[in-house]
Amino acid sequence: MLSFLMPNPDGSNPPVAHADNYRRDKMKPLTSRERQIALLVCIGLSNKQIARRLDVTEGTVKVHLHNIYVKLEIRNRTMLALLALKLGVTAPTIELSVSLAG
């Protein structure tokens, strides 16, 4: 399991420096496209919406997500969003031209 998501044995949160080091170490292997897709997942877009936004197929998005999950040792988009929250990853302001409903 991802131990950085757990508090220290004494109940305190891990120091910020640890999160910064982890972010550098873990996010580095992602390609720029994988980072882009990860951010779009974290703001709540579906695979279909991401595919439309990036002008790729939904299958391509799924392949990138699989690679992200393997590299970050996570299982799903919820864990990806939690990881981003834990590490303080923030997306730049993104103008959503794709409706969140569609």
C-alpha positions as CSV (number, residue, x, y, z in Angstrom):
1,M,0.0,0.0,0.0
2,L,1.1,3.6,-0.4
3,S,2.6,4.3,3.0
4,F,2.9,8.1,2.3
5,L,-0.9,8.3,2.6
6,M,-0.8,7.0,6.1
7,P,0.1,9.2,9.1
8,N,3.3,8.7,11.0
9,P,3.1,6.0,13.8
10,D,2.7,8.8,16.4
11,G,-0.4,10.1,14.5
12,S,1.3,13.1,13.0
13,N,1.4,13.9,9.3
14,P,4.6,13.3,7.4
15,P,6.7,16.4,7.0
16,V,6.1,18.5,3.9
17,A,9.7,17.9,2.7
18,H,8.9,14.2,2.5
19,A,5.9,15.0,0.2
20,D,8.0,17.3,-1.9
21,N,10.7,14.6,-2.3
22,Y,8.0,12.0,-3.1
23,R,6.4,14.2,-5.6
24,R,9.7,14.7,-7.4
25,D,10.6,11.1,-7.3
26,K,7.1,9.7,-8.3
27,M,5.9,12.3,-10.8
28,K,9.2,12.4,-12.7
29,P,8.6,9.2,-14.7
30,L,5.4,10.5,-16.1
31,T,5.5,11.8,-19.6
32,S,4.1,15.3,-20.3
33,R,1.0,13.7,-21.9
34,E,0.5,11.4,-18.8
35,R,0.8,14.5,-16.5
36,Q,-1.7,16.3,-18.7
37,I,-4.2,13.4,-18.5
38,A,-3.6,13.0,-14.7
39,L,-4.5,16.6,-14.2
40,L,-7.7,16.3,-16.3
41,V,-8.7,13.2,-14.3
42,C,-8.1,15.1,-11.1
43,I,-10.4,17.9,-12.1
44,G,-13.2,15.4,-12.7
45,L,-13.2,14.8,-16.5
46,S,-14.2,11.3,-17.8
47,N,-12.1,9.4,-20.2
48,K,-14.5,10.4,-23.0
49,Q,-14.2,14.1,-22.1
50,I,-10.4,13.9,-21.9
51,A,-10.3,12.2,-25.3
52,R,-12.4,14.9,-26.8
53,R,-10.3,17.7,-25.2
54,L,-7.0,16.2,-26.4
55,D,-8.3,15.1,-29.7
56,V,-7.3,11.4,-29.1
57,T,-9.4,8.2,-28.9
58,E,-10.8,7.1,-25.6
59,G,-8.7,4.0,-25.9
60,T,-5.5,6.1,-26.0
61,V,-6.6,7.8,-22.8
62,K,-7.1,4.4,-21.2
63,V,-3.6,3.3,-22.2
64,H,-2.1,6.5,-20.7
65,L,-4.1,5.9,-17.5
66,H,-2.9,2.3,-17.3
67,N,0.7,3.5,-17.6
68,I,0.1,6.2,-15.0
69,Y,-1.3,3.7,-12.5
70,V,1.6,1.3,-13.1
71,K,4.2,4.1,-12.7
72,L,2.6,5.5,-9.5
73,E,1.7,2.1,-8.1
74,I,-2.0,2.9,-7.8
75,R,-5.1,1.1,-9.0
76,N,-7.7,3.7,-10.1
77,R,-8.5,7.4,-10.8
78,T,-9.7,7.9,-7.2
79,M,-6.3,6.9,-5.9
80,L,-4.8,9.3,-8.5
81,A,-6.9,12.2,-7.2
82,L,-6.1,11.3,-3.6
83,L,-2.4,11.2,-4.4
84,A,-2.6,14.6,-6.1
85,L,-4.4,16.0,-3.0
86,K,-1.8,14.5,-0.7
87,L,1.1,15.9,-2.6
88,G,-0.5,19.3,-3.1
89,V,-0.6,19.0,-6.9
90,T,-2.7,21.8,-8.3
91,A,-3.8,22.2,-11.8
92,P,-3.4,25.5,-13.5
93,T,-6.7,27.2,-14.2
94,I,-8.2,25.2,-17.0
95,E,-11.0,26.6,-19.1
96,L,-13.3,23.7,-19.6
97,S,-14.6,23.8,-23.1
98,V,-16.2,20.3,-22.7
99,S,-19.3,20.1,-20.7
100,L,-18.9,18.1,-17.5
101,A,-22.2,16.4,-18.2
102,G,-21.3,15.1,-21.6
